[in-house]
Each structure stands twice: as C-alpha cells, then as structure tokens.
C-alpha cells in the first residue's frame, strides 16, 4: 500500500470533434507529438514519478469514455509489473546477444518484408511475429533510442508521417477498428540505456480477451501477422 500520488492528464488533440488523428496533416500530428514529448519531459522532472504511460483508447470497445479525439498520460510513483517484466526480457536478450532486441528485430523485419506495413527513413511499422491480436502493429525507431522524452524534432516529424500512414491504413483496410495505442518508453532511471528501445504498439480490438487469455496469459490470434501486414500494405 502507498499514497495515491502521480498524475493523470488528458491531451485534447484537436478542436474538431469529428476529425480523427490520422485525418489531420502531418504538421498537426507533429504538434500533438511535441505535446506528448513535453509532458514526458516535465513529469520526469519530479522525484516522485518513476514511470509515465501514454495511451490512446479509440472506440468504446477499446475503453474510450470520450468520443472527442484525445490521448491520456498517467504518471506513477512505481514501475508497473508488466514494464518490469519487459525490461527483464530486454536485459536477458542483451546479455545473451550483446544487442538490444529491437535493434536486431528492425533490420530483420525490414529485410524479410513479409510483416512490414510501411516505413520511412527513421521508423519501421510492422505486425510483430507472434502478434497477440489481429492486425497488431508496432512502430519502432530504426536507431536505438530508449527515452521518448529525448526524441528530436526531426524524428518526431518522421514519427508523425508513419503514425499517420499506419492509422490511415488500419482505418481504411480494417473498417476503422477500435484500438489501444500504447507508447512504451524506458523508466526515467534508465538514462541513455543500451538495453531498452522505446516504441509504439497499436492493438486493434477485433477479438475478445476471454477466460483462456486471462487464465493463462496466452493469446489466440486467428490472423497471422504476415497475412495482416500483406492486407494492410496491398
């Protein structure tokens, strides 16, 4: 048990109630991303805050309580359990291979191409191997970066470009599905770390998580990521 300290913020992404994020131009999306980055930076200045989680719930099936386009930021005084477990996985891979797992995964996926959705100079968008959900898509920096708060303006512009493309493809090809967008960034104590690699996960809510998933932690995905990526690309 501990005191309920931290922060919970809502980012209103546009004054236009009926315009989804991907429908805005890249300059507008770049502005939204700069706001995300500035809040990560500011919240990280607090000695109380250990981890900041940004997420975007789109559609009622994904838990959205507001229809107006928005994202949320929650900062906590502890590092969440699943983040700790993910960090341990990144650390094990680094100890065994001498390299960050996403730094290995990105060039492999870019070369194989079968799970790639789209890419630009700085980012790769792909459906990950062993995806948990149909059309699950990750956006990953091609170069190693562990803290979203330290992303340059140049790379934020590339991120705006690929985020727009990816969300547009999902909307147009998969009938505008509800989804959860989750930004994974290293805890604040990991400064300039070589192990963790920040990234974005987009999780369409096309299937229901039920008893088997809750009971085992395993996920049943009826759509192979190779098929999902091909469908989105073509």
C-alpha positions in Angstrom: 0.0 0.0 0.0 1.1 3.5 -0.7 -0.3 7.0 -1.1 -2.2 7.8 -4.3 0.3 10.2 -5.8 1.1 10.8 -9.5 -0.6 12.5 -12.4 -3.4 11.8 -14.9 -3.6 14.1 -17.9 -5.8 14.3 -20.9 -4.4 15.6 -24.2 -7.2 17.1 -26.4 -5.7 16.6 -29.8 -7.9 18.9 -31.9 -10.8 21.3 -31.6 -12.5 19.3 -34.3 -14.8 16.8 -32.7 -15.2 14.6 -35.8 -11.7 14.6 -37.2 -9.6 11.6 -36.3 -5.9 12.0 -35.6 -4.7 10.4 -39.0 -7.1 12.8 -40.9 -5.0 15.8 -39.8 -2.0 16.9 -41.8 1.5 15.8 -40.6 2.2 19.2 -39.1 -0.8 18.9 -36.8 0.2 15.4 -35.8 3.8 16.7 -35.2 2.3 19.3 -32.8 0.5 16.6 -30.9 3.7 14.5 -30.6 5.6 17.5 -29.3 3.0 17.9 -26.6 3.4 14.2 -25.7 7.1 14.6 -25.5 6.9 17.8 -23.4 4.7 16.1 -20.9 7.1 13.1 -20.7 9.9 15.6 -20.0 8.1 17.6 -17.4 6.7 14.6 -15.5 10.2 13.1 -15.5 11.5 16.1 -13.5 9.5 15.0 -10.5 11.4 12.9 -7.9 8.2 11.1 -7.2 7.4 9.9 -10.7 9.1 6.6 -11.7 7.2 5.8 -14.9 4.9 7.6 -17.4 2.4 5.8 -19.6 0.8 7.4 -22.6 -2.1 5.7 -24.3 -4.9 6.3 -26.7 -8.2 4.5 -26.4 -10.1 4.7 -29.7 -13.7 3.5 -29.8 -15.9 2.3 -27.0 -14.8 -1.4 -27.4 -11.3 -0.1 -26.6 -12.4 1.7 -23.4 -12.8 5.2 -24.8 -15.1 7.2 -22.5 -14.9 10.3 -24.7 -15.7 10.5 -28.4 -13.7 13.7 -28.9 -10.1 12.8 -30.2 -7.8 12.6 -27.2 -5.0 10.7 -25.6 -4.1 10.2 -21.9 -1.0 10.3 -19.8 -0.7 8.6 -16.4 2.5 9.0 -14.3 3.1 6.6 -11.4 5.4 6.5 -8.4 6.2 2.9 -9.2 7.3 1.0 -12.3 4.3 -1.2 -13.4 4.8 -5.0 -13.2 4.5 -5.7 -16.9 7.1 -3.0 -17.6 9.5 -4.6 -15.1 8.9 -8.0 -16.8 9.5 -6.5 -20.3 12.7 -4.8 -19.0 13.9 -8.2 -17.7 13.3 -9.7 -21.2 15.2 -6.9 -22.9 18.0 -7.4 -20.4 18.2 -11.2 -20.9 18.4 -10.7 -24.7 21.1 -8.1 -24.4 23.2 -10.3 -22.0 22.9 -13.3 -24.4 23.4 -11.4 -27.7 25.2 -8.1 -26.8 22.5 -6.1 -28.5 19.0 -4.6 -27.9 16.3 -7.0 -29.2 14.5 -4.3 -31.2 17.8 -3.2 -32.7 18.0 -6.8 -34.1 14.4 -7.1 -34.9 14.0 -3.9 -37.0 16.7 -4.7 -39.7 15.5 -8.4 -39.7 11.8 -7.3 -40.4 12.9 -4.7 -42.9 14.9 -7.3 -44.8 12.2 -10.0 -44.7 9.4 -7.5 -45.6 6.6 -10.1 -45.0 5.4 -8.4 -41.8 6.2 -4.8 -42.8 3.3 -2.4 -43.1 5.2 0.8 -44.1 8.4 2.6 -43.3 10.3 5.8 -43.7 13.9 6.9 -43.1 13.7 6.7 -39.3 10.8 4.3 -38.4 9.5 0.9 -39.3 5.8 -0.1 -38.9 5.2 -3.8 -38.8 3.0 -6.6 -37.5 5.2 -8.4 -34.9 6.0 -12.1 -35.0 3.6 -13.9 -32.6 1.2 -10.9 -32.5 -1.3 -11.1 -29.7 -4.2 -9.6 -31.7 -5.3 -9.4 -35.3 -3.5 -6.5 -37.1 -1.4 -5.7 -34.0 1.1 -3.2 -35.3 4.3 -1.8 -33.8 6.1 1.4 -34.8 9.8 1.3 -33.8 12.7 3.7 -34.3 15.3 2.3 -36.7 18.1 3.7 -34.5 18.4 2.9 -30.8 16.6 5.3 -28.5 15.4 4.4 -25.0 13.5 7.5 -23.9 10.6 9.1 -25.8 11.3 12.3 -23.9 14.6 12.7 -25.8 13.3 12.2 -29.4 14.5 15.0 -31.7 12.1 17.3 -33.6 13.4 15.8 -36.8 12.5 12.3 -35.7 9.1 13.5 -34.4 8.3 14.6 -37.9 9.2 11.2 -39.2 7.1 9.7 -36.5 4.1 11.9 -37.5 4.5 10.7 -41.0 4.5 7.0 -40.2 1.8 7.2 -37.5 -0.5 9.0 -39.9 0.1 6.3 -42.6 -0.3 3.4 -40.2 -3.5 4.7 -38.6 -4.9 5.5 -42.0 -4.2 2.0 -43.4 -6.0 0.5 -40.3 -9.0 2.8 -40.8 -9.3 2.2 -44.5 -8.5 -1.5 -44.7 -9.9 -2.8 -41.4 -13.1 -0.7 -41.3 -11.8 1.8 -38.7 -11.4 -0.6 -35.8 -11.4 0.3 -32.2 -7.8 0.2 -30.9 -5.5 0.9 -28.0 -2.3 2.8 -28.8 0.4 2.4 -26.2 3.7 4.2 -26.1 6.4 2.2 -24.4 9.3 4.2 -23.1 12.0 3.3 -20.6 11.5 4.2 -16.9 13.1 7.5 -16.0 16.0 6.0 -14.1 17.3 4.4 -17.4 19.1 7.3 -18.9 20.9 6.7 -22.2 20.4 3.0 -21.7 21.6 0.5 -24.4 19.1 -2.3 -23.4 15.6 -0.8 -23.8 14.2 0.6 -27.0 11.1 2.8 -27.0 8.3 2.0 -29.4 4.5 2.3 -30.1 2.1 -0.6 -30.0 -1.2 -0.3 -31.8 -3.7 -3.0 -30.6 -6.9 -3.3 -32.6 -9.8 -4.7 -30.6 -11.2 -7.1 -33.1 -11.4 -10.2 -30.8 -12.4 -10.5 -27.2 -10.0 -11.4 -24.4 -11.8 -14.2 -22.5 -11.2 -16.9 -19.9 -8.3 -18.7 -21.6 -6.4 -15.5 -22.1 -7.0 -14.2 -18.6 -6.2 -17.6 -17.1 -3.0 -18.4 -18.9 -1.6 -15.1 -20.3 -1.6 -16.8 -23.8 -3.4 -15.1 -26.7 -5.3 -16.7 -29.5 -4.8 -14.7 -32.7 -6.7 -16.0 -35.8 -4.9 -13.7 -38.2 -1.2 -14.5 -38.9 0.9 -11.3 -38.8 2.2 -12.0 -42.3 -1.4 -12.0 -43.6 -2.3 -8.9 -41.7 0.7 -6.9 -43.0 0.1 -8.0 -46.6 -3.5 -7.0 -46.3 -2.6 -3.5 -44.9 0.1 -3.0 -47.5 -1.8 -4.0 -50.5 
